[in-house]
Amino acid sequence: MQFGTVAHAGTTRAAALTDDGWRALAAPAARAGDRDGHDADGHDAEGYPADLSAFLSAGGALSSDAPLGEVLAGAEPLAPLPRPAKVICCGLNYGEHIRETGRELPSHPTLFVKYADSLVGPTDDVCLLAGTDVDWEAELAVVVGATIRHADRVTAAAAIAGYTVANDVSVRDWQYRTLQWFQGKAWDDSTPTGPVVVTPDEVDPTAGLTITCRVNGEEVQRDSTKTLVFDSADLLAYISTFTTLRPGDLVLTGTPGGVGTARDPQRFLADGDVLETEVEGIGLLRNTIRLSPNPSLTTRA
């Protein structure tokens, strides 16, 4: 099945995409009795979670058995997980991308973090500072559905709630100021995600899903997720060794070859460029790049 967070009638709600369209996800049974307005877990007075992060963190499961409510006519998808507690990313995880950077295949994942403030939705503008070197990075992202710590590969695989699409848009000149990548990766409003979270019974990245990126209609990246050095279960197991992963956390798995910084001459995104990111069986992001002297006021699509 497919799940997400949608805007509807001036509110946001966790929802499932069904044959009838978007339908509200009811709160898990333990929370459905709340009637005092928005509680600490983000449920409204009718028991509906305000977003998919709230649904998962309250113990909801993404499956055909998920409790559904009303049809949300005219609903529009937003970032499916607008406020995950942890956003952990893997770099250098496709063979071709590793080779284009001149590095050896890694023995361990190369990890960095983002904050929830960096996430935007499937059609939102990506708003960054004018004069910086902005690059594209199409990625498969994994949504955690169970609490795991010191997990083996089998346990980690069972903890995957689903998969979504992301683009780890990177500010390269800031990234390479030091050996630490964080300052080029965690900019506010820089990482589009969505449009849905698809459950593992519908897609299998280890068997190979085509991942592509286009700039103004020109294809700049194409690969298959079966060529990942560390797959989703590998990453969750490894990460859970040093930090607890909980429902609603998001793990980005890395980008294929074809990034702008590795080209000769280098190529970066310009103001007004349209960035499309697609993963087979999951969906398409279509975001416009906005570069300005003061990007703090995000313009949403």
C-alpha positions in Angstrom: 0.0 0.0 0.0 0.9 3.7 -0.3 0.8 6.1 2.6 1.6 9.8 3.2 0.9 13.1 4.8 -1.6 15.3 2.9 -3.0 18.8 3.1 -6.8 18.8 3.3 -9.3 21.6 4.2 -6.6 23.7 5.9 -5.2 20.8 8.0 -2.7 18.1 7.6 -3.4 14.4 8.1 -1.7 11.0 7.8 -3.5 9.2 4.9 -3.5 6.1 2.8 -3.8 6.3 -1.0 -6.6 3.9 -2.0 -8.7 3.2 -5.1 -11.1 5.9 -3.6 -8.3 8.4 -3.4 -6.7 9.6 -0.2 -8.3 8.3 3.0 -7.5 9.5 6.5 -5.5 7.2 8.7 -7.2 6.8 12.1 -5.1 6.8 15.2 -3.9 3.5 16.5 -6.4 1.9 18.9 -4.5 2.9 22.0 -4.8 6.6 21.1 -8.2 6.7 19.3 -10.0 7.8 22.6 -8.2 11.1 22.8 -10.7 14.0 22.5 -8.8 16.9 24.0 -7.5 18.5 20.8 -3.9 17.9 19.6 -2.1 15.7 22.1 1.6 15.2 22.5 1.7 12.7 19.7 0.0 15.1 17.2 -3.5 13.6 17.1 -6.5 15.9 16.6 -9.7 15.8 18.5 -11.2 13.1 16.2 -8.3 10.8 16.8 -6.6 11.4 13.4 -2.8 11.8 13.3 -1.6 15.2 12.0 1.0 13.5 9.8 2.6 10.1 9.1 5.4 10.7 11.6 2.8 11.0 14.4 1.0 7.8 13.2 4.2 5.8 13.3 5.5 7.2 16.5 2.2 6.4 18.2 2.5 2.7 17.2 0.7 2.6 13.9 1.7 0.1 11.2 1.7 0.7 7.5 -0.3 -2.2 6.1 -3.6 -3.1 4.5 -5.0 -3.5 8.0 -4.3 0.1 8.9 -7.4 1.9 10.3 -8.9 4.1 7.7 -11.4 7.0 8.0 -13.0 9.4 5.6 -12.1 10.1 2.0 -10.2 13.3 1.8 -11.4 14.9 -1.4 -8.9 17.2 -3.0 -6.1 16.2 -0.7 -2.5 17.1 -1.8 0.5 15.2 -0.8 3.1 16.8 1.4 6.4 15.5 2.7 5.3 12.1 4.1 7.4 12.4 7.2 7.6 16.1 8.0 9.1 15.6 11.5 11.1 12.4 11.9 13.2 12.3 15.1 16.2 11.1 13.1 17.3 11.7 9.5 20.4 9.6 8.8 22.0 9.6 5.4 24.6 7.3 3.7 27.1 8.7 1.2 29.2 6.9 -1.4 26.9 3.8 -1.7 26.7 3.2 -5.4 29.7 1.7 -7.2 29.7 4.2 -10.1 29.4 7.2 -7.8 32.2 5.9 -5.6 34.4 5.5 -8.7 33.6 9.0 -10.0 34.9 10.4 -6.8 38.1 8.4 -7.1 37.6 6.4 -3.9 37.8 2.7 -3.1 34.7 0.7 -2.2 34.0 1.3 1.5 34.2 -1.4 4.1 31.7 0.5 6.3 28.9 3.0 5.4 29.8 6.7 5.3 27.1 8.4 7.4 25.9 12.0 8.1 22.7 13.5 9.5 20.1 16.0 8.6 17.3 17.7 10.6 13.6 17.6 10.0 13.9 21.3 9.0 15.8 20.2 5.8 12.8 18.3 4.5 10.3 19.6 2.0 7.5 18.0 0.0 7.2 16.4 -3.5 6.3 19.7 -5.2 7.8 22.3 -2.8 10.5 24.7 -3.9 14.0 24.0 -2.8 15.2 27.4 -1.3 18.9 27.9 -0.9 21.5 30.7 -0.8 22.3 32.5 -4.1 26.0 32.2 -5.1 26.4 28.6 -3.7 27.2 25.4 -5.7 24.0 23.5 -5.5 24.1 19.8 -6.7 21.5 17.0 -7.2 21.5 13.6 -5.5 18.6 11.3 -6.3 18.1 8.7 -3.5 15.9 5.9 -2.2 14.9 6.6 1.4 13.9 4.0 4.0 11.1 4.6 6.6 11.6 2.8 9.9 8.6 1.1 11.4 9.8 -0.5 14.6 12.2 0.3 17.4 15.5 -1.5 16.9 18.9 -1.5 18.7 21.8 -3.8 18.0 19.7 -5.4 15.2 20.9 -8.1 12.9 20.1 -8.0 9.2 16.9 -10.1 9.5 15.5 -7.9 12.4 16.5 -4.7 10.5 14.7 -5.9 7.4 11.5 -6.6 9.4 11.6 -3.1 10.9 11.3 -1.4 7.4 7.9 0.2 7.2 8.3 1.3 3.6 10.3 3.3 1.1 10.0 6.8 -0.4 11.9 9.1 -2.8 14.4 11.8 -1.7 16.9 14.1 -3.2 19.9 15.0 -1.0 20.4 18.4 -2.6 23.9 19.4 -1.5 25.6 22.8 -1.2 29.0 21.6 -2.4 31.2 24.6 -1.7 30.1 24.5 1.9 30.3 20.6 2.0 34.0 20.7 1.0 35.1 23.5 3.3 36.2 20.9 5.8 36.5 17.1 5.8 33.1 17.0 7.6 30.1 17.1 5.1 27.4 18.2 7.6 27.5 21.9 6.7 26.8 21.2 3.1 24.0 18.7 3.7 21.7 20.0 6.4 20.4 23.3 5.0 16.8 24.1 5.7 14.3 23.4 3.0 16.8 21.5 0.9 15.7 17.9 0.8 12.5 17.0 -1.1 10.8 13.7 -0.1 7.7 11.8 -1.1 5.2 11.7 -2.7 4.3 8.5 -0.8 5.7 5.7 1.3 5.3 2.4 -0.4 5.3 -0.8 1.8 7.8 -3.6 1.3 5.3 -6.0 -0.1 4.9 -3.8 -3.2 8.5 -2.9 -4.0 11.8 -4.7 -3.5 14.9 -2.4 -3.8 17.3 -5.4 -3.5 15.8 -6.9 -6.7 16.4 -3.5 -8.4 14.3 -0.4 -8.8 15.4 2.2 -11.4 16.3 5.5 -9.9 16.6 8.6 -12.1 17.2 12.3 -11.8 16.4 15.0 -14.4 17.2 18.7 -14.6 14.9 20.7 -16.8 13.9 17.4 -18.5 17.5 16.2 -19.2 18.4 12.9 -17.5 21.5 13.4 -15.3 21.4 10.2 -13.2 20.1 6.6 -13.8 21.0 3.5 -11.9 19.4 0.5 -10.1 19.0 0.1 -6.4 20.3 -3.4 -6.8 23.8 -1.9 -7.2 23.8 -0.4 -3.7 26.9 -1.4 -1.8 25.0 -1.4 1.5 21.3 -2.1 1.1 18.4 -1.0 3.4 18.7 -3.8 5.9 22.5 -3.4 6.0 22.2 0.3 6.8 19.5 -0.1 9.5 21.4 -2.9 11.2 24.7 -0.9 11.1 23.1 2.3 12.4 21.2 0.5 15.1 24.5 -0.6 16.6 25.3 2.9 17.8 21.8 4.6 18.0 18.3 3.5 18.5 16.1 3.7 15.5 12.4 4.3 16.1 9.2 4.4 14.1 9.1 7.3 11.8 12.9 7.7 11.5 14.2 8.2 7.9 17.3 6.8 6.3 18.6 8.0 2.9 20.6 5.3 1.1 22.9 7.3 -1.1 23.0 8.6 -4.7 24.1 7.0 -8.0 26.8 8.4 -10.3 26.2 11.5 -12.4 26.3 14.3 -9.8 27.2 17.7 -11.0 30.4 18.2 -8.9 32.0 15.1 -10.6 31.5 16.4 -14.1 34.1 18.0 -16.3 33.3 20.9 -16.3 31.4 20.9 -13.1 27.7 21.7 -13.3 25.4 23.1 -10.6 21.8 24.0 -10.3 20.6 27.5 -11.2 17.7 29.5 -9.9 14.5 28.3 -11.6 15.8 24.9 -12.6 13.3 22.1 -12.3 14.6 19.0 -10.5 12.8 15.7 -11.0 13.6 12.7 -8.9 12.0 9.3 -9.6 12.2 5.8 -8.1 10.4 3.0 -10.0 7.3 1.8 -8.2 7.3 4.6 -5.7 6.8 8.0 -7.4 8.1 11.3 -8.7 9.3 14.5 -7.0 9.2 17.7 -9.1 10.8 20.7 -7.3 11.9 24.1 -8.5 15.2 25.5 -7.3 15.0 28.9 -5.8 18.3 30.7 -5.0 18.1 34.1 -3.3 20.2 36.3 -0.9 17.8 35.4 1.9 16.2 32.0 1.5 14.8 31.9 5.0 11.3 32.5 3.8 10.5 29.4 1.9 8.1 29.6 -1.1 6.0 26.5 -1.2 4.6 25.2 -4.5 
